[in-house]
């Protein structure tokens, strides 16, 4: 990214004075107060630890060492800047503090806030309770947003996190200035800075760096006053600077701030335009029924078209089923008129057909009890008369008891008598059409 900006600074003593009654300033900034320019891309603010020996020396030492490390490595412009470059600058500052150590029992120390604008956005780092804000102005204070602010390394903040004290207790605590992380000489191990990367930077944004002396008022601490000052209603940059100075003029502690106004950004990611807020709908009358929600314009799926050929096949199949049913019904009806023949396995050899009968089929001989009977192939009426005569003849013959079988001699005599009667009967006329089925004998022996 390439930036166009305006930079401003505040460097005030406050009402506090040293033992000799002189104002005492322990804060340091880079660039030095009054020397800021539109080409600056590196900003550092340090707040020397009050009550410690040479707090102003510690803050000035860190500002000078870190700025020299970044600039001498060729990172004073909008080139590449990495976290390792930042760690190198912090290490150089610790080395410089070790050299500047006076050996006093109370070691000097300072907070540190760091802002570097570069090709990929902005790198923010800090230790202690000095802060860095990223602010996006709105038309009013309510619309102005604080996109990012650092988290204090302080005892009060740690107690708030674990729930030991309430925000109301923190506001009146006598330990508000006790910090838990700072840069001091010969620190083992050396504390590390919190690092944050910002890539969403737009024209009109502000970066605001300040020491804790700028936040003595509650509305400054909460950010309410900052949103009002940095809103569009707060005026131009000079007016904002005047408001900030007037709001902190009566602060007790010495206080310092750096204001960086981003006026233009080249190479930033495209930002979608903000959609205007929809106009509020008029309230509906109490008696009016709620209007039904409009149905979405949905396209109904098309049903598959039926081919005309499939209807023809359907009617042909139905016709075949009906024809088959009629044929089966007719066949069953004709079978009822046909006399079924119940055959059994022959007990002996099948006699040869008589001469002159043609292609008639002689039925197999069946034996019922002690009788042997052959049914000649002749018309039913003639055969019935012959059978009646035969049954009459058999009735005239003495019959044996059903339990005792006839002797072979009686069987032979009965057979010879039956054969003689059969020989006296006239021969049946030959049939012009052969029988297709043998006619069963429904007579039974007595």
C-alpha positions, 0 to 999 in steps of 0.5 A: 500500500501507498499512503498519503497522510497528515501527522500531528503531535501533542506534548504537554507537561500537565500540572505535575512538577518535580521536587524543585517545583519545575514541570517535568516531562518523561514522555518521548516521541518519534518524530520529535514534537513539531518535526512531523512530516507527511512523508513519515511512516514510522511513529513511536511513543514512550512514557517514562515510568514516573517515580523511577530514576531517569524515566525521561532517559529511558523513554528517549533511549528507546525512541532513538534506538528503535527508530535508528534500527528501522531507518538504518535497515532501509525500512523508513518508507513503504517497503517490506516490513516483517515481525523480525524487523520489529523484534530486531528494533526491540532488541536494539532498544534493550541493548541501548538501555543496558548501556544507559543503566546508571546502576541505581537501585530503582531501574529506569523504565518506559512503556512503548507504542509502535506504528509502522506503515508499509506495503502490506498495511500497518504493524502495531506493537506495544508494552505497558499502558500507553495505547494505539487506536485505529478509528474510522470516523462517522458522521456523528460520534455514535457512527464513529467506530474504534476498530482496534485498540491495544490492551493495557499491561497493567495490574488493574486490567489483570484484576478486571480480567479475572473478576477481582474488581469491578470497573467502578472500583478500577476507576478509583483505585490507587494502583491505576499506574502500576504496570506489569510489562515495560522496557528496563535495562538488564531485564531477564528474561526480556519481555516481549511486545504484543504485535498486531497487523492491520490491513483494512486501512481506508482514506479518512481513517485515524491512528491515535497514539497516546500515553495514559496521561491523555486518558485521565477523564472517564469519557476519554478512558471509555472512548466516548470522547474520542469517538465524538472528537474524531467524528466528522462533526468534530471538524478538521484536523486542526480543530480536533487537535485543539479540542484534544489539547483543551480536554487534557489541559488540566490533567495532572500527569504529563501527556503526549499523543500522535495523530496520523490522518490517512488521507488516501490509500493506493493499492488497498483492497477494493471496498464494496460500497455501503448500501443505504439503509432502507426507509422505515415502513409506515406502521400498519393500522391496529385493525388491519390484518397483516398482508400475506407475504408474496409468493416467490416467483417459482417456475414449476417443473415441466411434466414429461410429455407422454408419447402417442405410441405408448397409448397404442401399445397399451390398447393392443396389450389390453385387447390381447388380454381380453382375447386370451380370456375369451379363448380360455373361457370358450375352451373350458366350456367345450371341455365340459361337454367332452367325456373325460376318460379315467384310465388305469394301468393295464393288468395284462396285454392289450388285445389287438384291434378287430379286423374291419374296424379301421383306425380305432383304438382299443381301450386297455382291458380292466379287471374288477374283482373276478371279472375281465371285460373288454370294451369294444370300440363301437357306438355308445348306444350299441355298446350300452345295449350289449352291456345291459344284456351282459349284466343281465346274464351275469346276474343270472349266474350264481355269484360267490361270496365276496370274502371267498374268491372263485375257483379257477374252474368257475372262472373259466366257465364264466369266461367261456359263457361270456365269450360265447355270448360275445360271439353271437353278437353281430359285429359292429359297423365300422366307424367312418371317423376314429374316436379321439378318446376311449369312453369310460365304463361306468358300470360296476360289478355286483 
